[in-house]
Amino acid sequence: MIMNKRIKILFLFLSALLITTYLIDKDAITRYESLASDQLIDRNGKTISLKPNNKGNIADYSENYPKEFKSLLLKKEDQYFYYHLGFNPISIIEDSLGRLGLSNRQGSSTINQQLAKNLLGNENERDIKNKMIEITYAISLNVWSNKESILDMYLNSVYFGNQLQGLNSTSLGYFGTSPNNLTTEQNIQILSSINSPNANNPITDNNIERAKSIADNLNIEIDGNKFTPKNTSLKNLNEYKKIRNIPLELTKYSELKGRTGLTIDKEIDTRIKESIKKNIEILETKKAKNAAAIIISFPNNEIISMTGSPDPSQFTEGYQINMLERPRQIGSTIKPFIYLKGFEKGMRPYTILDDKEYKFRLSNNSPFYPKNYDSKYHGKLTAHYALSNSINVPALLTLNYVGIDEFGKFLEEIEFKPHQDIKEYQLGIAMGALEMTPKELASIFTIFPNNGHYNNLQIIKDNQETNKRFEPTINKQIIDESYIQLINKILNDRKTSIDQFGASSSLNLPIRNYALKTGTSHDYTDSLIVGYTPDFLVAVWVGNADSSETEGVSGQIGAGFIWNDIMQIMINSPYNKKTPLDFSNIKDFSDEGNIQYGLESDDYEKIKNLFEEESSLISWPQDEDIFLFDHQSTIFLKSEDDVIWYVDDKKVSEGKEYPFKPQKKGYYKITASFEGKDESIHLTVD
């Protein structure tokens, strides 16, 4: 009975001991994991940023460290690592005798004990109590974790000075390379700082001498000329520590914990930032100081690169602002969407639109006379030509045909929320007054390379829960792909656009499967371009963060320069799959020797003349126009025909033009008569 009781007590004791070591091991693992820096990595596993941990250290955890470093470490710190149970009693005894002057040994901590010390934060409190706790943790780790895991944990948590924690961060910080590429001399330089990380690290004066001493003690053959000088290490360190800074465009994701994968391609992103910085230095001569760009990869709408500033590290005006997220007037880049809805409603690229002076009434009943970019009117032209050359008046006629309310609903469908009520913009939408952030503009443009399908932009990679928090999944067909193909056909046509943009320009690329649209806002404040292939999209904005004017920087010569550079990068990247644009639903129509594009079921003549109206006798001015009274002023009445002119029913002249000189203020009736047909308008002179 006594024996059974003793066995039970022993069993309970051992069970309690086992449970205790298990709980201690779990606590150690939790502490270890908490010391890792929160990390953003790109789609290829490259580090974008590392957030300092709660100790202020950069800790870039890794695995599979090189055998050479592990071998040198154990030879120096714990040669019986693979044999002891977490602590070495012989070393402890020798260390105790050393403190009494009876032995030459100083220091008894095993790798397990040093790891426990690091995890418990007892580096500066070396009393008996803490050492006993460390031994308990060292034994517990040895019971529940294998030796290789313990060694990796140590290599990830050991401190090497200058806020560098772990071998990976230290190797990149001091030597600008990964641990696998370190030389034997660099390995020893790192080892020399373990016992005194602030005094002996590679940017201190005595690091190399200390490393040589260690090499002698361990009988390691070295080349003294291959040590890295402290100035080089310091330069590497200053460059590496920039990794603590989350890129301006990614600050939204700074709160994410652990290791988060993004769709960003760091190599592409770096090259694009360099291109923008280079080009903006040139554009500054035309008073354009800021720029932004975004690149999206298909079919998943993944953000490959985001640049919101030429260089956020500089304090140049506006450089601290992420212009990708700032609303700007988008100019003519809205026109493809206007024509898209026009095509859905019944128009086609061959529909004739009359580019002349029109008077529209705004919601407050005030007159609105739209002008073109070149201040000229071009007469009757096709919708294809009008969109290719970004002519304003036909776009305004198309928007008027679609309807402001209907167009507003369409924008809602593609997840755009106007920065003020859509009705406030009115017909000014077609004149470029609508405001969007460059990121929003890029997002809605993705319906064109995606055949009318809308997915929201994605940036979190392989983490659905995190993605839901930042970019809730939206997946829907917005419009029939046939109408998308018509727009793509027009925006792909560089030949028709020559009249406005010239035969040689930054808009030309050495590929054929691309389409684009430029935009320039009022007074050259904003220069924009969005271009795409079926594989990727590039959107660029150039201007000034304070909304000041540039010196004639249009979409073509401003954003266009940067866009061309970026497109060249993307064309020569793995993202270019050379996928052709799909025009399978488009039908060719021959019209007086010219090829026009439409759809199979089109009633060509009817749709072509959709906007045809009975010709007017009076081509200028327009009914209810108001003129300022001046004794010297002349109002030139114009007609396409040789008409008889009447003013207040009194015949005054014959011909295509009559210089009417009002003698007083008042309300005048103007009549033109031709072959039995009369037409009257009314003018106010005040």
Secondary structure, 3 states (H helix, E strand, C coil): CHHHHHHHHHHHHHHHHHHHHHHHHHHHHHHHHHCCCEEEECCCCCEEEEECCCCCCEECCCCCCCHHHHHHHHHHHCCCCCCCCCCCHHHHHHHHHHHCCCCCCCCCCCHHHHHHHHHHCCCCCCCHHHHHHHHHHHHHHHHHCCHHHHHHHHHHHCECCCCEECHHHHHHHHHCCCHHHCCHHHHHHHHCCCCCHHHHCCCCCCHHHHHHHHHHHCCCCCCHHHCCCHHHHHHHHHHHHHHHCCCHHHHHHCCCCCEEEECCCHHHHHHHHHHHHHHHHHHHHHCCCEEEEEEEECCCCEEEEEECCCCCCCCCCCCCCCHHHCCEECHHHHHHHHHHHHHHHCCCCCCEEEECCCCEECCCCCEECCCCCCCCCCEEEEHHHHHHCCCHHHHHHHHHHHCHHHHHHHHHHCCCCCCCCHHHHHHHHHHCCCEECHHHHHHHHCCCCCCCEEECCECECCCHHHHHHHCCCCEEECCCHHHHHHHHHHHHCCCCCHHHHCCCCCCCCCCCCCEEEEEECHHHCEEEEEEECCCEEEEEEEECCCCCCCCCCCHHHHHHHHHHHHHHHHHCCCCCCCCCCCCCCEEEEEECCEEEEEECCCCHHHHHCCCCCCCCCCCECCCCEEECCCCCCCEEEEEEEEEEEEECCEEEEEEEEEEECCCCCEEEEEEEEECCEEEEEEEEEC
